[in-house]
């Protein structure tokens, strides 16, 4: 259930980040050695002008991502 109605550009941003996160979860990047690999964290920056709805976009993204995860989403 959406918290608020997003504008098309906001929906596109949420969709883009969601796709990138899905790709990350599907094929997680590892580094380190074969004996001791570790997961590279997913980091994405959302940059936009004041009043563009970054908080609403992050809320929608968090809600969308948490529906498909088996463990808690940590921001």
KADAKA-V791259 format. One record per backbone hydrogen bond with DSSP energy under -1.0 kcal/mol. NH is the residue of the N-H (numbers start at 1). CO is the residue of the C=O. If there is no record, write none. Layout:
[[NH	CO] [NH	CO]]
This chain:
[[11	7] [12	8] [13	9] [14	10] [15	11] [16	12] [17	13] [18	14] [19	15] [20	16] [21	17] [22	18] [23	19] [24	20] [25	21] [26	22] [27	23] [31	38] [33	36] [38	31] [40	29] [52	49] [57	53] [58	54] [59	55] [60	56] [61	57] [62	58] [63	59] [64	60] [65	61] [66	62] [67	63] [68	65]]
